[in-house]
Each structure stands twice: as C-alpha cells, then as structure tokens.
C-alpha cells in the first residue's frame, strides 16, 4: 500500500464529461446524465484499498442521505489485470454486497482518472450544477489505524455549503489513500 495524496486540482474548473459502464446494470453512464441534480460527487474508489474499506459503509449512508439533491458516482480505474480483485465482476459483487445506491463505473482505459487527475482511492470531486469543481478534499479525518471516527463530516460540510449557499469550503486539504494502480506505461505525468 502506497500512501498517496490527491493532486488538488484547481477549484472552479469545469470537469470533463465521461462515458463509462456501470458494472451492476451494464448501462453506460455519463456525467451529463445528471443535469437535473444540484451537485454530483465523483469518487474514485476500488475494492481492496483499506482507506476505501474504512469509509465504505459511511459513504453508502452519506449517498442515501443526500440522494434527492446530490448524485454520487463511484469510479474504479485500477489495472484489473494486475489487481484482479478490482475486476468488473468483483466490483459488481462489492456493489451488491454493500447495496451501493450509486453507479459503480469501470474506467478500464484509465482515461477518466487521468482527465480528473485522480491519484488515490478515495479521491473526491464535488461539482455543482454547472459542473464546476467545488470540492476536491477528503471524506473526513479518519484513516486506517489513526483512531478517528468515520463521520463523513468534511464532505457533508462541503455538500451542505454548496447546496444551501452555492459556495465552496475554503482551505481544502487533500484526501489520502492508496495510489491508483496504473497500467504499466500508462502512468500520468502528474503522478510520481
């Protein structure tokens, strides 16, 4: 496990659309599918990362609590050939086991992860209705073995501020987690 921080993409930029398969439904999902939502949280996760495992149940609770105004979309960009526990089949099992109330998308080419400059799991990108990046911080202060409770307080504060006042949280700090498992020779320039 390699502890990796978020790249901290500049706030206010328009994030790119994507077109990826949902491993549960088989449907193709695009960011543009959620034009009616006030906000979308794009979160890069995977099955095996201890940082993701730590927040998984709280992420499901969070997504259910905000489902009327916020769409959560999870994306796994890990190299499944070298990390078979992150294959689409295993992703679908994971989504069903934890009753994910959001699509779990597979970024096989890793192009979406690169476009977002995602670096770790979990890596969070909260966008407003105009697809402007409003938050690229952490879920909360919890980490494996640090003893901090998993609350989701940081993402909840960011979503509440965005939904209620249309504003972004000041002084954001990076998420931390396992590095995205890039295919050999496919590592992005911003990584490493």
Protein Blocks (a to p, Z undefined) as FASTA:
>chain_A
ZZdddehiaehiacdddddddfklopacdfklmmmpmbdcdddddfklmklmmmmmmmmm
mmmmmmmmpccddddfbdfklmmmlgfklmmmmmmmnopabdcdddfkommmmmnopabd
cddddddfkopafbdcdfblcdehklpacehlmmmmmmmmmmmnopacehiacddddddd
ddehiacfkgZZ
